[in-house]
Amino acid sequence: MRTNKKRILGGVAFVGVAALSFHIVDFPTNAADHLDPPQRTSPDVAAMADRAADIADVFTFFDGDTTKLIVTFAGPVPSDTAPTFDPNVRYYLNVSTGEPRTTSDTRILIQFGEDETQMGDQYGVRVSGLPGVTGDIIGPVETDLEQEGVKVRAGLFDDPFFFDLQGFQETLDTGTLSFDSSRDFFAGQNLTAVVIEIPNADISGGSNSIDVWTETLRLGGTS
C-alpha cells in the first residue's frame, strides 16, 4: 500500500505532502501538489502515472456557521476529460483541533465504488467518520448529498488553483522574478474533487483553530 500526503500550514499552500492551519506556524513542512512527485503522477514522466492518487490541493475555510473541507486530485486535465473515481484509492481528510497538532481528532475517509447493477460507469461515493453524522454518507457522484446537517459532493470541478507556471520556470532559469498575474496555467482545466460542509460546532467546537491535512493510500501498491 502506497501513501501520498499533502500539508498546508499557516494558511499558505506549500508546493509539496497536503495540510491547512488557521494559525501561523514558524516551522517548515513538506508538501506536494499537482503532478508531484512527477515520477509517479505526471504522464510526461511516468508511463503508469497514478492520477487518481495524486493530491492537487486541500482547501479549508469558515463560511458563517460551517466549515468547508475540499480535497482536489487527478488534475489538471482538459475540460472534456471525465472525472477520476478509483475504487482502489482511499482519501483521508484529517482534522486536529488541539495539541499535538499532528494528531488527528477527526479522520474522514472518502472512497468510491462502481454500481455494477447499472449500465455504464455509474459511480458512488462513501464518506465515513464525519463528525455529527450517524453512520456514513453514501450516494451517487455529481450529486449534492446531505445528512444530519453535513453536505457532501464528489465530482468534476474547474481547477481553482491559480499559478503562472511559465513565470515559475523562467524564474528558476534566470534567477529573476518573472511572474505575470495575468497568466494562469490551470485556466480552463479540470480536476476531481470532494467538497464537505460541516457545522462549526461539530468539527471545531465552534471556535477552536483547526489543522487539516490530506493523504491518499492506494490498495495493492502502484497502479
N, CA, C and O of each residue as an XYZ file, in Angstrom:
892
protein
N       0.850     -1.186      0.000
C       0.000      0.000      0.000
C       0.889      1.240      0.000
O       1.763      1.371      0.857
N       0.676      2.153     -0.953
C       1.471      3.350     -1.067
C       0.696      4.537     -0.516
O      -0.522      4.618     -0.679
N       1.394      5.453      0.131
C       0.747      6.610      0.726
C       1.324      7.896      0.162
O       2.544      8.055      0.103
N       0.465      8.812     -0.251
C       0.855     10.179     -0.591
C       0.216     11.103      0.423
O      -0.897     10.850      0.883
N       0.911     12.174      0.774
C       0.363     13.125      1.731
C       0.514     14.535      1.201
O       1.346     14.813      0.337
N      -0.299     15.406      1.731
C      -0.162     16.824      1.401
C      -0.497     17.646      2.625
O      -1.493     17.394      3.303
N       0.356     18.650      2.910
C       0.137     19.501      4.066
C       0.191     20.954      3.627
O       1.013     21.327      2.790
N      -0.676     21.760      4.186
C      -0.627     23.211      4.014
C      -0.743     23.810      5.407
O      -1.747     23.597      6.086
N       0.251     24.543      5.836
C       0.260     25.070      7.199
C       0.328     26.587      7.182
O       0.853     27.182      6.241
N      -0.201     27.205      8.221
C      -0.143     28.639      8.338
C      -0.960     29.352      7.287
O      -0.703     30.521      6.999
N      -1.939     28.680      6.707
C      -2.783     29.303      5.709
C      -2.109     29.475      4.374
O      -2.659     30.154      3.506
N      -0.926     28.885      4.161
C      -0.211     29.009      2.899
C      -0.056     27.640      2.275
O       0.341     26.695      2.958
N      -0.357     27.507      0.995
C      -0.234     26.220      0.308
C       1.216     26.005     -0.088
O       1.700     26.637     -1.027
N       1.906     25.133      0.604
C       3.270     24.804      0.245
C       3.237     23.774     -0.878
O       2.470     22.812     -0.829
N       4.087     23.987     -1.906
C       4.083     23.087     -3.055
C       4.767     21.805     -2.635
O       5.996     21.739     -2.654
N       4.049     20.828     -2.273
C       4.502     19.535     -1.866
C       3.862     18.745     -0.924
O       2.680     18.908     -1.226
N       3.915     17.275      0.931
C       2.846     16.451      1.419
C       1.558     17.119      1.586
O       1.974     18.278      1.569
N      -0.160     17.267      1.789
C      -1.304     18.224      1.814
C      -1.930     18.456      3.171
O      -2.604     17.529      3.622
N      -1.743     20.109      4.241
C      -2.469     20.424      5.468
C      -2.763     21.890      5.551
O      -2.093     22.706      4.918
N      -3.718     22.216      6.293
C      -4.022     23.635      6.432
C      -4.291     23.961      7.874
O      -4.976     23.218      8.577
N      -3.745     25.087      8.317
C      -3.931     25.504      9.691
C      -4.440     26.936      9.717
O      -4.124     27.729      8.830
N      -5.216     27.264     10.718
C      -5.737     28.608     10.835
C      -4.947     29.433     11.841
O      -5.442     30.448     12.330
N      -3.713     29.008     12.159
C      -2.859     29.848     12.964
C      -1.446     29.777     12.401
O      -1.049     28.765     11.824
N      -0.700     30.844     12.569
C       0.614     30.943     11.956
C       1.598     30.004     12.654
O       1.583     29.866     13.877
N       2.453     29.363     11.854
C       3.464     28.462     12.400
C       4.834     28.977     11.997
O       4.962     29.739     11.038
N       5.858     28.561     12.732
C       7.194     29.038     12.438
C       8.145     27.895     12.128
O       9.352     28.012     12.340
N       7.598     26.774     11.621
C       8.465     25.677     11.229
C       8.055     25.200      9.845
O       6.882     25.295      9.485
N       9.011     24.681      9.053
C       8.710     24.272      7.682
C       7.998     22.932      7.650
O       7.999     22.191      8.633
N       7.392     22.630      6.511
C       6.739     21.339      6.322
C       6.888     20.912      4.880
O       7.027     21.748      3.987
N       6.858     19.620      4.653
C       6.868     19.107      3.296
C       5.460     19.147      2.741
O       4.491     19.079      3.497
N       5.339     19.255      1.436
C       4.026     19.261      0.809
C       4.155     18.788     -0.631
O       5.264     18.644     -1.144
N       3.015     18.543     -1.286
C       3.017     18.103     -2.686
C       1.771     18.623     -3.354
O       0.720     18.735     -2.724
N       1.885     18.942     -4.636
C       0.681     19.396     -5.318
C       0.585     18.760     -6.690
O       1.202     17.721     -6.925
N      -0.177     19.357     -7.607
C      -0.441     18.781     -8.920
C       0.796     18.093     -9.510
O       1.870     18.689     -9.593
N       0.626     16.825     -9.918
C       1.667     16.081    -10.636
C       2.984     16.035     -9.855
O       4.056     16.180    -10.442
N       2.908     15.840     -8.571
C       4.093     15.849     -7.727
C       4.004     14.700     -6.726
O       3.038     14.668     -5.963
N       4.951     13.748     -6.675
C       6.189     13.722     -7.455
C       5.939     13.294     -8.901
O       5.166     12.368     -9.142
N       6.582     13.953     -9.864
C       6.301     13.671    -11.276
C       6.627     12.255    -11.698
O       6.006     11.734    -12.624
N       7.593     11.616    -11.040
C       7.945     10.250    -11.432
C       6.845      9.246    -11.100
O       6.908      8.089    -11.518
N       5.830      9.691    -10.345
C       4.697      8.815    -10.042
C       3.385      9.318    -10.623
O       2.472      8.536    -10.887
N       3.298     10.629    -10.818
C       1.987     11.186    -11.136
C       1.888     11.898    -12.476
O       0.780     12.119    -12.966
N       3.010     12.264    -13.083
C       2.955     13.017    -14.331
C       3.059     12.104    -15.540
O       4.023     11.346    -15.649
N       2.092     12.154    -16.454
C       2.169     11.320    -17.667
C       3.335     11.711    -18.556
O       3.727     10.930    -19.422
N       3.901     12.897    -18.368
C       5.073     13.309    -19.142
C       6.339     12.611    -18.669
O       7.344     12.582    -19.378
N       6.283     12.048    -17.463
C       7.461     11.410    -16.879
C       7.239      9.927    -16.645
O       8.130      9.117    -16.899
N       6.051      9.565    -16.160
C       5.767      8.185    -15.777
C       4.804      7.523    -16.765
O       3.728      8.046    -17.052
N       5.212      6.376    -17.271
C       4.359      5.650    -18.212
C       3.074      5.178    -17.543
O       2.033      5.075    -18.193
N       3.144      4.891    -16.246
C       1.981      4.431    -15.480
C       1.625      5.480    -14.430
O       1.554      5.178    -13.239
N       1.405      6.703    -14.876
C       1.110      7.797    -13.950
C      -0.137      7.512    -13.126
O      -1.163      7.095    -13.665
N      -0.049      7.736    -11.828
C      -1.157      7.440    -10.922
C      -1.922      8.726    -10.624
O      -1.752      9.316     -9.558
N      -2.757      9.160    -11.557
C      -3.518     10.394    -11.378
C      -4.499     10.298    -10.210
O      -4.684     11.267     -9.474
N      -5.117      9.151    -10.041
C      -6.153      9.029     -9.015
C      -5.619      9.314     -7.620
O      -6.323      9.889     -6.789
N      -4.377      8.913     -7.357
C      -3.794      9.099     -6.025
C      -3.016     10.396     -5.899
O      -2.395     10.646     -4.865
N      -3.039     11.227     -6.936
C      -2.273     12.465     -6.946
C      -3.097     13.607     -6.352
O      -4.008     14.121     -7.000
N      -2.774     14.002     -5.117
C      -3.458     15.120     -4.480
C      -3.030     16.408     -5.174
O      -1.838     16.660     -5.351
N      -4.000     17.216     -5.562
C      -3.684     18.521     -6.152
C      -3.592     19.570     -5.041
O      -2.526     20.143     -4.813
N      -4.705     19.821     -4.351
C      -4.726     20.815     -3.281
C      -5.712     20.401     -2.202
O      -6.571     19.544     -2.413
N      -5.567     21.030     -1.036
C      -6.576     20.914      0.014
C      -6.921     22.329      0.458
O      -6.036     23.133      0.751
N      -8.219     22.624      0.506
C      -8.699     23.943      0.900
C      -9.596     23.797      2.122
O     -10.390     22.861      2.213
N      -9.463     24.725      3.054
C     -10.318     24.732      4.239
C     -10.651     26.176      4.592
O      -9.756     27.018      4.679
N     -11.930     26.465      4.796
C     -12.287     27.820      5.195
C     -13.618     27.822      5.933
O     -14.467     26.953      5.734
N     -13.773     28.828      6.794
C     -15.021     29.017      7.511
C     -15.966     29.836      6.650
O     -15.534     30.744      5.940
N     -17.242     29.524      6.708
C     -18.257     30.262      5.963
C     -19.494     30.343      6.840
O     -20.344     29.452      6.823
N     -19.584     31.426      7.610
C     -20.706     31.550      8.524
C     -20.618     30.528      9.642
O     -19.665     30.530     10.421
N     -21.611     29.655      9.719
C     -21.661     28.658     10.788
C     -21.107     27.310     10.361
O     -21.223     26.338     11.107
N     -20.505     27.227      9.176
C     -19.995     25.946      8.696
C     -18.526     26.049      8.285
O     -18.002     27.135      8.033
N     -17.886     24.889      8.226
C     -16.515     24.773      7.736
C     -16.524     23.962      6.452
O     -17.142     22.899      6.387
N     -15.837     24.465      5.428
C     -15.730     23.767      4.149
C     -14.389     23.041      4.111
O     -13.345     23.640      4.371
N     -14.419     21.762      3.788
C     -13.210     20.964      3.578
C     -13.237     20.475      2.133
O     -14.198     19.827      1.717
N     -12.192     20.779      1.368
C     -12.163     20.429     -0.048
C     -10.833     19.765     -0.361
O      -9.777     20.324     -0.063
N     -10.868     18.586     -0.956
C      -9.658     17.943     -1.445
C      -9.814     17.740     -2.948
O     -10.832     17.229     -3.414
N      -8.785     18.148     -3.704
C      -8.812     18.006     -5.155
C      -7.702     17.057     -5.580
O      -6.658     16.980     -4.932
N      -7.931     16.336     -6.669
C      -6.956     15.345     -7.120
C      -7.192     15.039     -8.596
O      -8.164     15.495     -9.199
N      -6.273     14.255     -9.159
C      -6.381     13.790    -10.552
C      -6.474     14.944    -11.542
O      -7.345     14.950    -12.411
N      -5.600     15.900    -11.416
C      -5.607     17.028    -12.344
C      -4.244     17.681    -12.407
O      -3.349     17.308    -11.649
N      -4.067     18.642    -13.285
C      -5.098     19.209    -14.160
C      -5.315     18.355    -15.406
O      -4.402     17.679    -15.881
N      -6.550     18.400    -15.929
C      -6.896     17.691    -17.155
C      -7.751     18.612    -18.015
O      -8.378     19.530    -17.487
N      -7.792     18.390    -19.333
C      -8.650     19.202    -20.205
C     -10.104     19.126    -19.764
O     -10.520     18.152    -19.136
N     -10.872     20.152    -20.094
C     -12.248     20.264    -19.622
C     -13.161     19.170    -20.159
O     -14.242     18.952    -19.612
N     -12.746     18.470    -21.230
C     -13.582     17.398    -21.769
C     -13.194     16.031    -21.225
O     -13.689     15.014    -21.710
N     -12.315     15.987    -20.225
C     -11.895     14.731    -19.605
C     -12.852     14.344    -18.488
O     -13.289     15.197    -17.714
N     -13.175     13.068    -18.404
C     -14.088     12.576    -17.367
C     -13.423     12.643    -15.995
O     -12.196     12.604    -15.907
N     -14.206     12.741    -14.930
C     -13.642     12.715    -13.581
C     -13.019     11.356    -13.280
O     -13.268     10.378    -13.985
N     -12.211     11.308    -12.236
C     -11.496     10.090    -11.854
C     -12.042      9.553    -10.543
O     -11.931     10.205     -9.505
N     -12.637      8.351    -10.591
C     -13.156      7.690     -9.386
C     -12.540      6.295     -9.320
O     -12.985      5.384    -10.019
N     -11.533      6.130     -8.492
C     -10.798      4.862     -8.423
C     -11.161      4.128     -7.133
O     -10.862      4.621     -6.045
N     -11.799      2.960     -7.230
C     -12.191      2.214     -6.026
C     -11.007      1.719     -5.204
O     -11.184      1.335     -4.048
N      -9.806      1.719     -5.776
C      -8.638      1.199     -5.072
C      -7.810      2.276     -4.382
O      -6.722      1.999     -3.876
N      -8.323      3.503     -4.360
C      -7.634      4.580     -3.651
C      -8.502      5.050     -2.502
O      -9.709      5.237     -2.657
N      -7.888      5.239     -1.356
C      -8.569      5.780     -0.195
C      -8.070      7.203      0.047
O      -6.867      7.461      0.030
N      -9.000      8.111      0.269
C      -8.666      9.511      0.529
C      -9.031      9.826      1.981
O     -10.144      9.551      2.428
N      -8.080     10.402      2.704
C      -8.325     10.733      4.103
C      -8.168     12.236      4.320
O      -7.181     12.836      3.895
N      -9.145     12.828      4.982
C      -9.061     14.197      5.473
C      -8.909     14.129      6.984
O      -9.803     13.652      7.682
N      -7.781     14.604      7.486
C      -7.504     14.575      8.911
C      -7.670     15.967      9.496
O      -7.231     16.954      8.906
N      -8.305     16.039     10.658
C      -8.530     17.324     11.314
C      -8.043     17.230     12.757
O      -8.423     16.323     13.498
N      -7.195     18.183     13.140
C      -6.746     18.290     14.522
C      -7.321     19.566     15.112
O      -7.247     20.626     14.490
N      -7.890     19.476     16.299
C      -8.495     20.650     16.946
C      -7.689     21.141     18.139
O      -8.113     22.063     18.835
N      -6.533     20.536     18.382
C      -5.712     20.969     19.514
C      -4.383     20.255     19.510
O      -4.078     19.496     18.591
N      -3.586     20.499     20.545
C      -2.275     19.871     20.655
C      -2.411     18.387     21.000
O      -3.325     18.002     21.729
N      -1.495     17.542     20.474
C      -0.485     17.877     19.472
C      -1.114     18.039     18.093
O      -2.020     17.291     17.727
N      -0.640     19.000     17.343
C      -1.265     19.352     16.079
C      -1.136     18.269     15.023
O      -1.843     18.301     14.016
N      -0.245     17.313     15.237
C      -0.044     16.240     14.269
C      -0.915     15.029     14.547
O      -0.835     14.030     13.833
N      -1.741     15.109     15.573
C      -2.643     14.003     15.912
C      -4.036     14.310     15.381
O      -4.582     15.384     15.635
N      -4.606     13.368     14.647
C      -5.918     13.567     14.048
C      -7.024     13.308     15.057
O      -7.135     12.205     15.592
N      -7.845     14.326     15.320
C      -9.012     14.146     16.175
C     -10.214     13.678     15.365
O     -11.109     13.010     15.884
N     -10.221     14.038     14.090
C     -11.260     13.582     13.162
C     -10.585     13.059     11.917
O      -9.774     13.761     11.312
N     -10.901     11.845     11.524
C     -10.287     11.231     10.344
C     -11.418     10.800      9.406
O     -12.109      9.812      9.656
N     -11.588     11.551      8.339
C     -12.685     11.325      7.399
C     -12.172     10.495      6.225
O     -11.191     10.865      5.580
N     -12.826      9.392      5.954
C     -12.451      8.503      4.857
C     -13.400      8.701      3.682
O     -14.621      8.702      3.841
N     -12.810      8.869      2.489
C     -13.578      9.000      1.246
C     -13.191      7.858      0.323
O     -12.006      7.613      0.095
N     -14.180      7.162     -0.207
C     -13.889      6.097     -1.152
C     -14.989      6.016     -2.196
O     -16.135      6.399     -1.957
N     -14.604      5.503     -3.372
C     -15.531      5.395     -4.488
C     -15.778      3.937     -4.831
O     -14.953      3.067     -4.551
N     -16.930      3.685     -5.443
C     -17.261      2.345     -5.892
C     -18.134      2.408     -7.131
O     -18.844      3.390     -7.347
N     -18.085      1.381     -7.932
C     -18.884      1.321     -9.152
C     -20.109      0.452     -8.921
O     -20.009     -0.644     -8.368
N     -21.259      0.944     -9.346
C     -22.514      0.208     -9.219
C     -22.641     -0.738    -10.411
O     -23.022     -0.322    -11.505
N     -22.325     -1.996    -10.194
C     -22.316     -2.965    -11.290
C     -23.718     -3.337    -11.753
O     -23.871     -4.009    -12.772
N     -24.744     -2.911    -11.021
C     -26.115     -3.225    -11.433
C     -26.635     -2.223    -12.469
O     -27.694     -2.434    -13.059
N     -25.890     -1.135    -12.689
C     -26.321     -0.089    -13.609
C     -25.512     -0.151    -14.897
O     -24.366     -0.603    -14.909
N     -26.119      0.303    -15.965
C     -25.441      0.355    -17.245
C     -24.415      1.491    -17.241
O     -24.660      2.555    -16.673
N     -23.259      1.253    -17.883
C     -22.238      2.294    -17.968
C     -21.477      2.435    -16.664
O     -21.621      1.624    -15.749
N     -20.671      3.468    -16.598
C     -19.850      3.707    -15.408
C     -20.628      4.545    -14.401
O     -20.520      5.771    -14.387
N     -21.405      3.882    -13.567
C     -22.207      4.551    -12.555
C     -21.473      4.452    -11.217
O     -21.427      3.386    -10.602
N     -20.904      5.569    -10.778
C     -20.101      5.559     -9.562
C     -20.852      6.181     -8.391
O     -21.735      7.024     -8.550
N     -20.455      5.722     -7.208
C     -20.972      6.286     -5.983
C     -19.827      6.625     -5.050
O     -18.697      6.182     -5.258
N     -20.115      7.410     -4.021
C     -19.114      7.801     -3.045
C     -19.610      7.449     -1.650
O     -20.801      7.557     -1.359
N     -18.693      7.029     -0.797
C     -18.974      6.772      0.616
C     -18.027      7.636      1.445
O     -16.814      7.603      1.241
N     -18.582      8.407      2.380
C     -17.764      9.232      3.263
C     -18.031      8.796      4.692
O     -19.163      8.864      5.170
N     -16.985      8.348      5.373
C     -17.101      7.809      6.728
C     -16.346      8.689      7.718
O     -15.441      9.434      7.343
N     -16.732      8.589      8.983
C     -16.025      9.310     10.033
C     -16.370     10.774     10.129
O     -15.629     11.545     10.738
N     -17.495     11.177      9.533
C     -17.897     12.582      9.568
C     -18.424     12.958     10.955
O     -19.308     12.278     11.477
N     -17.902     14.020     11.556
C     -18.411     14.428     12.870
C     -19.854     14.898     12.773
O     -20.231     15.616     11.846
N     -20.649     14.481     13.744
C     -22.049     14.874     13.769
C     -22.958     14.020     12.921
O     -24.162     14.272     12.857
N     -22.400     13.003     12.261
C     -23.199     12.141     11.385
C     -23.224     10.725     11.940
O     -22.184     10.172     12.299
N     -24.409     10.145     12.009
C     -24.553      8.753     12.421
C     -24.364      7.867     11.195
O     -25.147      7.940     10.248
N     -23.334      7.034     11.210
C     -23.066      6.185     10.054
C     -22.333      6.950      8.967
O     -21.614      7.910      9.247
N     -22.520      6.519      7.715
C     -21.822      7.099      6.576
C     -22.784      7.876      5.690
O     -23.994      7.652      5.712
N     -22.222      8.790      4.913
C     -22.986      9.414      3.833
C     -22.637      8.679      2.546
O     -21.471      8.627      2.154
N     -23.636      8.114      1.893
C     -23.437      7.299      0.696
C     -24.395      7.770     -0.388
O     -25.567      8.031     -0.117
N     -23.898      7.879     -1.614
C     -24.779      8.271     -2.699
C     -24.024      8.407     -4.001
O     -22.813      8.184     -4.037
N     -24.708      8.768     -5.071
C     -24.063      8.907     -6.374
C     -23.144     10.118     -6.428
O     -23.341     11.095     -5.705
N     -22.138     10.044     -7.293
C     -21.271     11.192     -7.519
C     -22.029     12.247     -8.318
O     -23.119     11.988     -8.827
N     -21.441     13.437     -8.425
C     -22.049     14.564     -9.131
C     -23.445     14.888     -8.580
O     -24.341     15.303     -9.315
N     -23.600     14.686     -7.275
C     -24.889     14.897     -6.613
C     -24.655     15.521     -5.248
O     -23.712     15.146     -4.551
N     -25.498     16.466     -4.857
C     -25.423     17.033     -3.517
C     -26.055     16.052     -2.533
O     -27.239     15.733     -2.635
N     -25.264     15.583     -1.592
C     -25.728     14.638     -0.579
C     -25.746     15.349      0.764
O     -24.852     16.144      1.053
N     -26.747     15.076      1.585
C     -26.845     15.743      2.886
C     -27.421     14.795      3.921
O     -28.367     14.054      3.653
N     -26.830     14.834      5.113
C     -27.309     14.016      6.224
C     -26.941     14.698      7.529
O     -25.776     15.022      7.761
N     -27.929     14.914      8.376
C     -27.727     15.490      9.709
C     -26.919     16.791      9.660
O     -26.048     17.029     10.497
N     -27.226     17.619      8.671
C     -26.599     18.930      8.581
C     -25.254     18.961      7.898
O     -24.669     20.035      7.752
N     -24.740     17.815      7.472
C     -23.457     17.732      6.776
C     -23.717     17.498      5.293
O     -24.545     16.662      4.931
N     -23.007     18.238      4.426
C     -23.198     18.134      2.987
C     -21.934     17.610      2.319
O     -20.820     17.916      2.742
N     -22.124     16.811      1.263
C     -21.002     16.217      0.530
C     -21.305     16.271     -0.964
O     -22.437     16.026     -1.381
N     -20.309     16.587     -1.755
C     -20.426     16.454     -3.207
C     -19.074     16.010     -3.755
O     -18.037     16.582     -3.420
N     -19.101     14.982     -4.603
C     -17.903     14.496     -5.275
C     -18.139     14.573     -6.776
O     -19.182     14.146     -7.272
N     -17.164     15.120     -7.497
C     -17.347     15.217     -8.942
C     -16.267     16.016     -9.617
O     -15.186     16.218     -9.064
N     -16.563     16.472    -10.823
C     -15.627     17.228    -11.642
C     -15.812     18.724    -11.402
O     -16.936     19.225    -11.381
N     -14.692     19.433    -11.222
C     -14.731     20.868    -10.960
C     -13.649     21.571    -11.765
O     -12.648     20.966    -12.148
N     -13.864     22.856    -12.015
C     -12.820     23.692    -12.575
C     -11.704     23.838    -11.542
O     -11.972     24.076    -10.365
N     -10.451     23.695    -11.984
C      -9.327     23.772    -11.057
C      -9.217     25.192    -10.492
O      -8.971     26.128    -11.253
N      -9.392     25.376     -9.171
C      -9.372     26.721     -8.595
C      -7.971     27.264     -8.346
O      -7.813     28.439     -8.013
N      -6.954     26.423     -8.503
C      -5.594     26.850     -8.181
C      -5.065     27.773     -9.270
O      -5.094     27.419    -10.449
N      -4.580     28.955     -8.888
C      -4.037     29.939     -9.832
C      -2.525     29.918     -9.742
O      -1.957     30.067     -8.660
N      -1.859     29.730    -10.907
C      -0.398     29.658    -10.879
C       0.169     29.967    -12.254
O      -0.331     29.479    -13.267
N       1.219     30.785    -12.281
C       1.918     31.123    -13.516
C       3.110     30.182    -13.661
O       4.208     30.493    -13.199
N       2.898     29.039    -14.300
C       3.960     28.045    -14.447
C       5.093     28.584    -15.322
O       6.265     28.330    -15.046
N       4.748     29.322    -16.370
C       5.782     29.891    -17.242
C       6.690     30.827    -16.444
O       7.915     30.762    -16.553
N       6.077     31.694    -15.645
C       6.864     32.598    -14.832
C       7.726     31.871    -13.815
O       8.852     32.284    -13.540
N       7.200     30.789    -13.257
C       7.950     29.982    -12.300
C       9.187     29.379    -12.955
O      10.281     29.427    -12.392
N       9.007     28.807    -14.154
C      10.131     28.193    -14.848
C      11.163     29.237    -15.275
O      12.367     28.992    -15.194
N      10.689     30.409    -15.731
C      11.609     31.471    -16.117
C      12.381     31.992    -14.903
O      13.561     32.326    -15.011
N      11.724     32.059    -13.767
C      12.386     32.493    -12.536
C      13.493     31.523    -12.151
O      14.583     31.939    -11.756
N      13.209     30.218    -12.267
C      14.225     29.212    -11.954
C      15.405     29.306    -12.914
O      16.559     29.171    -12.509
N      15.102     29.540    -14.194
C      16.157     29.559    -15.215
C      17.042     30.797    -15.119
O      18.249     30.716    -15.348
N      16.446     31.948    -14.782
C      17.178     33.215    -14.843
C      17.585     33.765    -13.481
O      18.503     34.580    -13.389
N      16.906     33.322    -12.423
C      17.159     33.877    -11.105
C      16.473     35.203    -10.880
O      16.644     35.828     -9.832
N      15.687     35.644    -11.871
C      14.941     36.897    -11.770
C      13.452     36.600    -11.688
O      12.934     35.809    -12.475
N      12.759     37.226    -10.743
C      11.328     37.000    -10.618
C      10.630     37.387    -11.914
O      10.762     38.516    -12.386
N       9.887     36.445    -12.487
C       9.278     36.658    -13.810
C       7.804     36.308    -13.825
O       7.262     35.946    -14.869
N       7.149     36.411    -12.677
C       5.745     36.042    -12.606
C       4.862     37.121    -13.227
O       5.151     38.314    -13.124
N       3.787     36.684    -13.872
C       2.824     37.575    -14.515
C       1.438     37.187    -14.010
O       0.972     36.077    -14.268
N       0.783     38.087    -13.300
C      -0.508     37.771    -12.681
C      -1.621     37.536    -13.701
O      -2.709     37.093    -13.332
N      -1.368     37.824    -14.967
C      -2.390     37.588    -15.995
C      -2.301     36.196    -16.597
O      -3.158     35.808    -17.391
N      -1.272     35.440    -16.227
C      -1.100     34.084    -16.763
C      -1.501     33.056    -15.724
O      -0.994     33.067    -14.602
N      -2.406     32.173    -16.093
C      -2.849     31.102    -15.201
C      -2.743     29.772    -15.938
O      -3.543     29.475    -16.825
N      -1.753     28.984    -15.562
C      -1.525     27.697    -16.216
C      -2.738     26.778    -16.104
O      -2.987     25.969    -16.999
N      -3.498     26.896    -15.005
C      -4.607     25.979    -14.754
C      -5.944     26.476    -15.309
O      -6.967     25.818    -15.126
N      -5.947     27.606    -15.972
C      -7.195     28.153    -16.520
C      -7.786     27.193    -17.548
O      -7.075     26.686    -18.415
N      -9.093     26.946    -17.445
C      -9.779     26.082    -18.397
C      -9.495     24.607    -18.226
O      -9.817     23.810    -19.108
N      -8.889     24.222    -17.095
C      -8.614     22.810    -16.840
C      -9.401     22.342    -15.613
O      -9.757     23.132    -14.738
N      -9.654     21.059    -15.580
C     -10.484     20.476    -14.530
C      -9.691     19.527    -13.642
O      -8.543     19.182    -13.920
N     -10.340     19.129    -12.584
C      -9.845     18.062    -11.719
C     -11.037     17.448    -10.993
O     -12.159     17.943    -11.097
N     -10.790     16.384    -10.271
C     -11.831     15.746     -9.469
C     -11.703     16.251     -8.036
O     -10.594     16.463     -7.546
N     -12.825     16.442     -7.373
C     -12.781     16.989     -6.016
C     -13.904     16.415     -5.169
O     -14.925     15.949     -5.676
N     -13.679     16.466     -3.859
C     -14.720     16.149     -2.884
C     -14.858     17.366     -1.979
O     -13.885     17.823     -1.379
N     -16.082     17.883     -1.890
C     -16.375     19.056     -1.076
C     -17.262     18.628      0.089
O     -18.299     17.995     -0.110
N     -16.850     18.975      1.297
C     -17.594     18.607      2.502
C     -17.871     19.874      3.307
O     -16.972     20.681      3.541
N     -19.118     20.038      3.727
C     -19.503     21.183      4.548
C     -20.047     20.669      5.877
O     -21.000     19.891      5.913
N     -19.420     21.118      6.978
C     -19.738     20.617      8.314
C     -20.031     21.787      9.242
O     -19.304     22.780      9.210
N     -21.068     21.705     10.065
C     -21.301     22.763     11.052
C     -20.085     22.968     11.947
O     -19.471     21.999     12.395
N     -19.736     24.219     12.208
C     -18.559     24.508     13.033
C     -18.639     23.833     14.401
O     -17.627     23.370     14.929
N     -19.817     23.780     14.962
C     -19.969     23.196     16.295
C     -19.573     21.728     16.311
O     -19.141     21.218     17.345
N     -19.712     21.035     15.172
C     -19.382     19.613     15.111
C     -17.898     19.365     14.900
O     -17.349     18.388     15.410
N     -17.242     20.258     14.142
C     -15.861     19.963     13.770
C     -14.839     20.642     14.667
O     -13.750     20.102     14.857
N     -15.148     21.801     15.224
C     -14.137     22.523     15.995
C     -14.671     23.062     17.313
O     -14.006     23.860     17.973
N     -15.861     22.635     17.698
C     -16.450     23.177     18.900
C     -16.962     24.592     18.708
O     -17.354     25.264     19.662
N     -16.951     25.038     17.444
C     -17.476     26.350     17.133
C     -16.449     27.450     17.017
O     -16.674     28.429     16.305
N     -15.300     27.313     17.715
C     -14.353     28.430     17.723
C     -12.888     28.007     17.711
O     -12.025     28.856     17.485
N     -12.570     26.744     17.941
C     -11.176     26.316     18.011
C     -10.474     26.450     16.663
O     -11.089     26.271     15.613
N      -9.173     26.768     16.703
C      -8.357     26.669     15.498
C      -8.245     25.203     15.106
O      -8.260     24.323     15.966
N      -8.134     24.942     13.807
C      -8.009     23.562     13.347
C      -6.847     23.441     12.375
O      -6.480     24.402     11.698
N      -6.279     22.252     12.317
C      -5.276     21.886     11.323
C      -5.861     20.786     10.461
O      -6.512     19.872     10.967
N      -5.632     20.872      9.164
C      -6.204     19.904      8.239
C      -5.111     19.377      7.319
O      -4.329     20.159      6.778
N      -5.047     18.075      7.138
C      -4.134     17.505      6.156
C      -4.800     16.328      5.446
O      -5.708     15.687      5.976
N      -4.331     16.074      4.263
C      -4.941     15.062      3.391
C      -3.911     14.027      2.997
O      -2.737     14.351      2.818
N      -4.335     12.799      2.863
C      -3.450     11.740      2.377
C      -4.226     10.779      1.498
O      -5.433     10.602      1.664
N      -3.521     10.161      0.561
C      -4.127      9.122     -0.266
C      -3.371      7.831     -0.057
O      -2.154      7.840      0.131
N      -4.085      6.721     -0.089
C      -3.498      5.411      0.033
C      -4.015      4.526     -1.086
O      -5.225      4.363     -1.241
N      -3.114      3.955     -1.864
C      -3.530      3.043     -2.931
C      -3.424      1.610     -2.432
O      -2.375      1.193     -1.942
N      -4.508      0.860     -2.559
C      -4.511     -0.538     -2.161
C      -3.726     -1.347     -3.190
O      -3.949     -1.222     -4.395
N      -2.825     -2.161     -2.713
C      -2.079     -3.044     -3.611
C      -0.874     -2.421     -4.260
O      -0.288     -3.030     -5.155
N      -0.466     -1.208     -3.842
C       0.730     -0.607     -4.405
C       0.471      0.170     -5.664
O      -0.631      0.674     -5.879
N       1.497      0.272     -6.510
C       1.430      1.083     -7.705
C       0.384      0.577     -8.677
O       0.228     -0.630     -8.865
N      -0.343      1.522     -9.304
C      -1.375      1.130    -10.245
C      -0.760      0.614    -11.531
O      -1.482      0.233    -12.452
